[in-house]
Amino acid sequence: QVQLVESGGGLVQAGGSLRLSCAASGSIWIINGMGWYRQAPGKQRELVAYSTSVSSINYADFVKGRFTISRDNEKNTVYLQMNSLKPEDTAVYYCHQELVLFDGTMVSEWGQGTQVTVSS
């Protein structure tokens, strides 16, 4: 009933920028929580940034000052603005949303992942 579709990944040179989008479809009332994770080859999935309605936005130390998480509730979409990209940022990026539906139920969904590749 609810799914997330990611976009915005691609190939960029070091120092460049990308903006990832994660749009949710379904009978969604509000985004209660949102987050971005990434997984590089041979590594475990790691938290990039996360925010909820009752907590401050949290960023991993390795992206502070470079990445920004935001949302547009009218579009049921969350974003990750990535600036000053480094080759070590290369990974598959996954979005996550905790959603409240119109009937009051809560669901947790993951996006399909989008590849970000940063050249040296």
C-alpha angles and dihedrals in degrees: 000000000000126000138167124224119197128203141161102072123128147114120315136165122248111281093027131116140238134180119213121204130200116190122191123209127198140062093323124167101179143345106246097179137007136187148165127220133178138202126198124195111285093009135099122252111273136195116255102174139337137184136180135183091255101039138059119256110272124205130188111249093243093062102037111127092015108059129051128193119206142158143216108204093188089062096034086233135135125199140202114203109199120194133173090024119200130202089249088063088071107121145106108280121212128193125212129195133186106206137191113213126214091260091056098255121134125225135182119213139177129210123235094252131251127224119240116189122183117193123215 
